[in-house]
Amino acid sequence: MRLLVRRVEAAKVEVNDLIVGQIGAGLAVYVGIEMNDCQNDIEWSVKKIIGLRIFDDSDGKMNLPVSSQMGLLIVSQFTLWGNLKKGYRPSFNRAAPPEFAESFYGSFLSSLRNSFPGDLQSGKFGAQMRIELHEDGPVTIWLDSKDKNY
């Protein structure tokens, strides 16, 4: 799994001009699923998202994780698996097929719901989404469950 985590003051997702997910302060997380992802990738990713210490403590240092008074907005994004090794048009051959990815995304959301006591919202899998972020920082972290060297 590839995840792009952004610290936000607020974020929302619209599909066909209807809000399908919206949070105040918290994390907006874009999720790309690879065809070889498994339950271990979900577990690692959930633990990292919830434990990621990128919120300021009382001394103004990034030392706190997302809290139960905050939100998580999760958005599926297969383009995180875009590959530009050849030319300028991205290849998405490592992205999971939609049938697998949708089921896996549901399992990921379920695991997050079981582990995170705050507000969990999501976009709509496979939909054309309009996403509005009010970034805080900005703070953006890249995570990859197969390449943990970040």
C-alpha positions in Angstrom: 0.0 0.0 0.0 1.1 3.5 -0.7 -0.2 6.3 1.5 0.1 10.0 1.2 -0.7 11.6 4.6 -1.5 15.3 4.9 -2.1 17.2 8.1 -5.2 19.3 7.6 -7.3 22.0 9.4 -10.3 20.7 7.5 -11.0 18.5 4.4 -14.0 17.3 2.4 -14.8 15.1 -0.5 -17.6 15.7 -2.9 -19.1 13.3 -5.5 -21.6 14.8 -8.0 -21.8 18.0 -5.9 -22.7 16.0 -2.7 -20.4 15.9 0.3 -19.6 12.2 1.0 -16.9 12.8 3.6 -15.8 15.8 5.7 -13.6 16.3 8.7 -12.2 19.2 10.8 -8.6 19.0 12.0 -6.9 15.7 11.4 -5.4 13.7 8.6 -6.3 13.4 5.0 -4.9 10.1 3.7 -4.7 9.1 0.0 -4.5 5.3 -0.4 -3.1 3.4 -3.3 -3.5 -0.4 -3.3 -1.1 -2.7 -5.1 -2.1 -6.1 -6.5 0.2 -7.9 -4.0 -1.1 -6.2 -0.9 -2.3 -8.4 2.0 -3.5 -8.1 5.6 0.0 -7.3 6.9 0.0 -4.2 4.7 -3.3 -3.1 6.3 -2.0 -3.7 9.8 1.2 -1.8 9.2 -0.5 1.1 7.5 -3.2 1.5 10.2 -0.5 1.4 12.9 1.6 4.0 11.1 -1.4 6.4 10.4 -2.6 6.3 14.0 0.8 6.5 15.5 2.3 9.2 13.2 3.5 12.0 15.5 3.0 15.1 13.3 0.8 17.3 15.5 2.3 20.0 17.7 2.7 19.5 21.5 2.5 22.4 24.0 6.1 23.3 23.1 5.2 23.6 19.4 7.1 20.5 18.4 5.6 17.8 16.2 5.3 15.1 18.9 1.6 14.1 19.0 -0.4 11.6 17.0 -3.9 12.2 15.6 -6.3 12.2 18.6 -9.9 11.0 19.1 -11.0 14.6 18.9 -9.7 14.8 15.3 -10.7 13.1 12.1 -9.4 10.9 9.4 -10.5 11.4 5.8 -9.5 8.4 3.7 -9.5 8.6 -0.1 -8.7 5.8 -2.5 -6.3 6.9 -5.3 -4.9 4.3 -7.7 -2.7 7.0 -9.3 -0.3 6.7 -6.3 1.0 3.7 -8.2 1.7 5.7 -11.4 5.1 4.8 -13.0 6.9 7.2 -15.3 10.0 5.1 -16.1 9.1 5.3 -19.8 8.0 8.6 -21.3 5.5 11.0 -19.9 2.2 9.0 -19.7 2.0 7.2 -16.4 1.6 3.4 -16.3 -0.6 2.0 -13.5 0.3 -1.7 -14.1 1.2 -2.2 -10.4 -2.1 -0.8 -9.1 -4.6 -3.5 -8.0 -7.5 -4.4 -10.3 -10.7 -2.5 -9.2 -12.5 -5.6 -7.9 -9.6 -6.5 -5.5 -8.8 -2.9 -4.6 -12.4 -2.1 -3.7 -12.7 -5.1 -1.3 -9.2 -4.4 0.1 -10.1 -0.7 0.6 -13.2 -1.8 2.6 -11.1 -4.1 4.8 -8.6 -1.2 5.4 -11.5 1.1 6.4 -12.9 -1.5 8.7 -9.5 -2.0 10.4 -9.2 1.8 10.8 -12.7 1.9 12.4 -11.7 -0.8 14.9 -8.5 1.1 15.8 -9.3 4.8 15.7 -11.8 6.2 18.1 -12.2 9.6 16.3 -14.3 10.6 13.3 -13.5 8.4 10.3 -14.8 9.6 6.9 -14.0 8.4 3.4 -14.4 9.3 -0.3 -16.3 7.0 -2.6 -14.2 4.2 -4.2 -13.9 4.5 -8.0 -15.8 7.8 -8.2 -14.7 11.1 -9.7 -14.1 13.1 -6.5 -13.6 16.8 -5.8 -11.4 17.1 -2.8 -10.9 20.3 -0.8 -8.1 20.5 1.8 -7.1 23.2 4.1 -3.6 22.1 4.9 -1.9 22.7 8.3 1.8 23.4 7.9 2.0 22.0 5.3 2.9 18.6 6.6 2.9 15.8 4.1 4.3 12.3 4.7 4.8 9.5 2.2 4.3 5.9 3.4 4.8 2.6 1.6 4.1 -0.7 3.3 6.5 -2.5 1.0 9.3 0.0 1.1 9.6 1.0 4.7 12.8 3.1 4.3 11.0 6.4 4.6 
